Amino acid sequence: MEKTKVNSPMGPIDAMELDFEISSEPWTTVTLEDGTVLKLRINVTKVFRLEQYDQMSGEPAYQIASKVDVRSQVPSKLKKLLNYPKATNEEVR
C-alpha cells in the first residue's frame, strides 16, 4: 500500500488507497409522490484509509470515491416529448 494525499474539508490528508472487493450491490428503490420510481445504487470506485482516527471509537477514518447509478420509471402523464426539426440532406453534410 502506497501513501498518497486525499482532499478533505481541512486540507490534504495522508492516506493509503486500499484494494477492495464488492460483496453485494443492492439497489435502493424510492417511490416519489408523483408516481415516479427511482432505483439508486452506489458504485464504489476507490477506498482510502486516512491517517486520522475517530476520537470516540479509535477506528481509522475512510474516504470513499463513488458514483451513483440512477434508473427511473416515470408515469406517462409526466413525460413530455420534444419536437426537434428534422435534418435535411444539406444540413447533414
Backbone hydrogen bonds in HBPLUS format (Angstrom, degrees):
<---DONOR---> <-ACCEPTOR-->    atom                        ^
c    i                          cat <-CA-CA->   ^        H-A-AA   ^      H-
h    n   atom  resd res      DA  || num        DHA   H-A  angle D-A-AA Bond
n    s   type  num  typ     dist DA aas  dist angle  dist       angle   num
A0004-THR N   A0015-ALA O   2.74 MM  11  5.35 154.5  1.80 157.0 161.2     1
A0015-ALA N   A0004-THR O   2.85 MM  11  5.35 150.0  1.94 153.5 153.4     2
A0006-VAL N   A0013-ILE O   2.93 MM   7  5.41 155.8  1.99 148.4 155.4     3
A0013-ILE N   A0006-VAL O   2.84 MM   7  5.41 154.2  1.91 152.2 160.8     4
A0011-GLY N   A0008-SER O   2.94 MM   3  5.07 166.5  1.96 115.5 118.0     5
A0051-GLU N   A0014-ASP O   2.98 MM  37  5.61 145.8  2.10 157.1 147.7     6
A0016-MET N   A0049-ARG O   2.94 MM  33  5.33 149.9  2.03 138.4 147.5     7
A0049-ARG N   A0016-MET O   2.90 MM  33  5.33 161.9  1.93 152.3 152.5     8
A0018-LEU N   A0047-VAL O   2.82 MM  29  5.58 168.1  1.84 156.0 159.5     9
A0028-THR N   A0040-LEU O   2.78 MM  12  5.09 166.2  1.80 152.6 157.0    10
A0040-LEU N   A0028-THR O   2.80 MM  12  5.09 164.2  1.82 150.0 154.9    11
A0030-VAL N   A0038-LEU O   2.79 MM   8  5.12 166.8  1.81 156.7 161.1    12
A0038-LEU N   A0030-VAL O   2.80 MM   8  5.12 168.4  1.81 158.8 160.6    13
A0032-LEU N   A0036-THR O   2.81 MM   4  5.26 170.6  1.82 167.6 168.9    14
A0035-GLY N   A0032-LEU O   2.97 MM   3  5.47 162.9  2.00 121.0 123.8    15
A0037-VAL N   A0073-GLN O   2.96 MM  36  5.10 162.5  1.99 141.9 147.4    16
A0073-GLN N   A0037-VAL O   2.85 MM  36  5.10 144.9  1.98 146.3 156.2    17
A0039-LYS N   A0071-ARG O   2.79 MM  32  5.05 161.5  1.83 151.2 155.0    18
A0071-ARG N   A0039-LYS O   2.88 MM  32  5.05 157.0  1.93 146.8 154.0    19
A0041-ARG N   A0069-ASP O   3.04 MM  28  5.20 147.8  2.15 144.6 149.7    20
A0069-ASP N   A0041-ARG O   2.81 MM  28  5.20 165.7  1.83 162.0 161.5    21
A0043-ASN N   A0067-LYS O   2.76 MM  24  5.29 168.9  1.77 169.2 170.0    22
A0067-LYS N   A0043-ASN O   2.95 MM  24  5.29 147.2  2.06 138.4 148.7    23
A0045-THR N   A0065-ALA O   2.75 MM  20  5.48 167.8  1.76 145.2 148.8    24
A0046-LYS N   A0065-ALA O   3.25 MM  19  4.93 158.8  2.30 131.3 130.3    25
A0065-ALA N   A0046-LYS O   2.95 MM  19  4.93 171.7  1.96 139.4 141.7    26
A0048-PHE N   A0063-GLN O   2.87 MM  15  5.12 158.0  1.91 158.3 163.3    27
A0063-GLN N   A0048-PHE O   2.86 MM  15  5.12 155.9  1.92 143.9 151.2    28
A0050-LEU N   A0061-ALA O   2.79 MM  11  5.39 159.9  1.83 150.2 156.0    29
A0061-ALA N   A0052-GLN O   3.15 MM   9  5.94 157.7  2.20 151.7 145.7    30
A0054-ASP N   A0059-GLU O   2.76 MM   5  5.40 168.3  1.77 166.9 165.6    31
A0058-GLY N   A0054-ASP O   2.78 MM   4  5.05 144.6  1.91 138.6 148.3    32
A0078-LEU N   A0075-PRO O   2.99 MM   3  5.65 157.0  2.04 119.8 126.7    33
A0079-LYS N   A0076-SER O   3.08 MM   3  5.30 152.0  2.16 108.0 116.5    34
A0091-GLU N   A0088-THR O   3.10 MM   3  5.29 125.4  2.41 101.2 114.5    35
A0092-VAL N   A0088-THR O   3.26 MM   4  6.54 138.9  2.44 147.5 158.5    36
